[in-house]
Amino acid sequence: MDSGAEERTPAWWGRRAWSLLSAVRARAPLVQCITNFVSMDLAANSLLAAGASPAMVHSIREVPEFTPRCDAVCVNVGTLSEDWLPSMRAAASAGRPWVLDPVAAAASGFRMEACLSLLALRPAVVRGNASEIIALADRSAAASSRFKGADSSHESVDAIEAAKALALSTGAVVAVSGAVDFVTDGKQVVGASNGVAMMQKITATGCAVTAVIAAFVAVEPSDALVAAACALAIFGLAGEIGMESAKGPASLRMHLVDALHCLDEQTVTSGVNISSRP
């Protein structure tokens, strides 16, 4: 899908987002998720709602046969264990486009070392919150009085420079989630401003959108920045629509998945809010 030299206006992003969502729905890419126990349900249902096919396969004995058949891989270290690391590394080395979610990267030296070893295997996209991206860019698990586990203690805008540095040092597109989601390849930066604050009150929404990013990368492997930005905006747009019917986090979770499934061309092209940043 060659985007050519066309100016990337908001209208261009709307058309591109719809094109990629349509491609996911048409191709139903198989996305292997080696992800944490907390996120498995929402990640799988989000992938299905977007039109992809999820596979929660993490056994090292299956990876050599299974992963090469997949269209993309999502690796999430949320409930990290030594037993799963070999599977993560093997899946990331299988030659399929893959996305890394470095959950709570600074929580321990073991977790940071695991994330750095995975980064060396060249993911197409790294998607994390601001604190996770800053920690990875610093390559440090140093204790901080602001540390909040898997939650971010920084705003996404605080991590833009760290994200650019991480992208340049790893070759990955880096996406920072927050009130505005920033996506960068180290040179250009785009912001996706969809979503609602209540999404932060639902566990694993970040993990779920990382899986959706993997599905979008599967259908647009040549431009991971566009794929990631469109996936983030579409997931956030589904959250906005879901919030119209929700009474709180639990009902928003349900309505978000429904909205993701029901998105149509008019809603996507007029609703996604993506723009280039200086």
Rosetta blueprint (number, residue, H / E / L):
1 M L
2 D L
3 S L
4 G L
5 A L
6 E L
7 E L
8 R L
9 T L
10 P H
11 A H
12 W H
13 W H
14 G H
15 R H
16 R H
17 A H
18 W H
19 S H
20 L H
21 L H
22 S H
23 A H
24 V H
25 R H
26 A H
27 R H
28 A L
29 P L
30 L E
31 V E
32 Q E
33 C E
34 I E
35 T L
36 N L
37 F L
38 V L
39 S L
40 M H
41 D H
42 L H
43 A H
44 A H
45 N H
46 S H
47 L H
48 L H
49 A H
50 A H
51 G L
52 A L
53 S E
54 P E
55 A E
56 M L
57 V L
58 H L
59 S L
60 I L
61 R L
62 E L
63 V H
64 P H
65 E H
66 F H
67 T H
68 P H
69 R H
70 C L
71 D L
72 A E
73 V E
74 C E
75 V E
76 N E
77 V L
78 G L
79 T L
80 L L
81 S L
82 E L
83 D L
84 W L
85 L H
86 P H
87 S H
88 M H
89 R H
90 A H
91 A H
92 A H
93 S L
94 A L
95 G L
96 R L
97 P L
98 W E
99 V E
100 L E
101 D E
102 P L
103 V L
104 A L
105 A H
106 A H
107 A H
108 S L
109 G H
110 F H
111 R H
112 M H
113 E H
114 A H
115 C H
116 L H
117 S H
118 L H
119 L H
120 A L
121 L L
122 R L
123 P L
124 A L
125 V E
126 V E
127 R E
128 G E
129 N E
130 A H
131 S H
132 E H
133 I H
134 I H
135 A H
136 L H
137 A H
138 D H
139 R L
140 S L
141 A L
142 A L
143 A L
144 S L
145 S L
146 R L
147 F L
148 K E
149 G L
150 A L
151 D E
152 S L
153 S L
154 H L
155 E L
156 S H
157 V H
158 D H
159 A H
160 I H
161 E H
162 A H
163 A H
164 K H
165 A H
166 L H
167 A H
168 L H
169 S H
170 T H
171 G L
172 A L
173 V E
174 V E
175 A E
176 V E
177 S E
178 G L
179 A L
180 V L
181 D E
182 F E
183 V E
184 T E
185 D L
186 G L
187 K L
188 Q L
189 V E
190 V E
191 G E
192 A E
193 S L
194 N L
195 G L
196 V L
197 A H
198 M H
199 M H
200 Q H
201 K H
202 I L
203 T L
204 A L
205 T H
206 G H
207 C H
208 A H
209 V H
210 T H
211 A H
212 V H
213 I H
214 A H
215 A H
216 F H
217 V H
218 A H
219 V H
220 E L
221 P L
222 S L
223 D L
224 A H
225 L H
226 V H
227 A H
228 A H
229 A H
230 C H
231 A H
232 L H
233 A H
234 I H
235 F H
236 G H
237 L H
238 A H
239 G H
240 E H
241 I H
242 G H
243 M H
244 E L
245 S L
246 A L
247 K L
248 G L
249 P H
250 A H
251 S H
252 L H
253 R H
254 M H
255 H H
256 L H
257 V H
258 D H
259 A H
260 L H
261 H H
262 C H
263 L L
264 D L
265 E H
266 Q H
267 T H
268 V H
269 T H
270 S H
271 G H
272 V L
273 N L
274 I E
275 S E
276 S E
277 R E
278 P L
